[in-house]
Amino acid sequence: MRIAIVAPLHESVPPRYYGGTERVVSYLTEELVALGHDVTLFATADSRTRARLRGISPSGLRLDSGCRDPLAWHMAMIHDVMEAAREFDLVHFHIEHMHFPALRARPVPALTTVHGRVDLPELVPLYDRFPDMSLASISDAQRMPLPRARWVATVHHGLPAQLLPFNAQGGGYAAFLGRMSPEKRPDRAIRIAQRAGMPLRIAAKVEKSDVPYFEAEVRPLLSGPGVDFIGEIGERDKAAFLGEAAALLFPIDWPEPFGLAMIEAMSCGTPVIAYRCGSVPEIVDDGVSGWIVSTEDEAVERLATIGTLSRLACRRAFERRFTAARMARDYEAAYREVLAGSRGLPEIRPAA
């Protein structure tokens, strides 16, 4: 199958630091190539892939201090994708909804994976205007606010099986990995670890929009006992950071669409203690790959007894459900469904 993968331009593919969507796009792209598909990746020019790369912006826009309008680069990419659309059997978009008008103007077989939250009220009139767009959710929970949208499949994220190897021993600290944001609640993680008497290591980036929360709610807690804030880490550091942890704390306070950090920890054999929000009940096998909790008191209790969970069972849960190979097979099935429903599309003609 000739497949175009369209990535966001905020980070390279794969990203050098934080970038969950770009990371998943990379895993999927490489797995589709391994399965024998003819794959073209639209992404930043410094991306690394075995697929055919069509570079758009020179590098990731998040860390480019000279880029003042990221939307301009994305509009340029959508133009290039639509101009080349006749070269592909299917186009797989990972840029949320910004391409919908272009796709309506020149219909081509396409699937859009929605990576963000869709519970925002302004999204309802938008998706109501584009009921013909074939969508993939990354959890069943994610799609609930938009039941009228055309959801083709739910495809949980996956990782290369050997990317983050199993660590049978773990360690003596709890880990927090993610954004330093009020949705991810690192302040909760600090209180939970301190109350359980366990050191906490925090690997997180601080976005400009999250600085007020960080300064008001988190920074005052960083000087407390047992708290080690190490900042943003890259892919190569995750195996040690997560594998040497006793548990990953995931005390979220929002409708998490997926939560890649959870399966990264599970790959290492590190169980997850996560709040019952969004995708969590779909991802964590309660009592096997971690514990699902509803209160801070419950999280403290579970963390204090985290050693009762089998790290091998946690790793096996990851292998059954969250590998990149499984993710690619699920997307192959979604592609076939989209193509079966696209036979009535008008012929694609070159732009005048």
Buried (B, 14 or more C-beta within 10 A) or exposed (E): BEBBBBBBBBBBBBBBBBBBBBBBBBBBBBBBBBEEBBBBBBBBEBBEBEBEBBBBBBBBBBEBEEBEEBEEBBBEBBEBBBEBBEEBBBBBBBBBBBBBEBBEEBBBBBBBBBBEBBBEEEBBEBBEEBEEBBBBBBBEBBBEBBEEBBBBBBBBBBBBBEBBEBBEEBBEBBBBBBBBBBBBBBBBBBBBBBBBEBBBBBBBBBBEEBEEBBEEBBBEBBEEEBBEBEEBBEBEEBBBBBBBBBBBBBBBBBBBBBBBBBBBBBBBBBBBBBBBBBBBBBBBBEEBBBBBBEEBEBBBBBBEEBEEBBBEBBBBBBEEBBBBBBBBBBBBEBBEBBBEBBEEEEEBEEEE
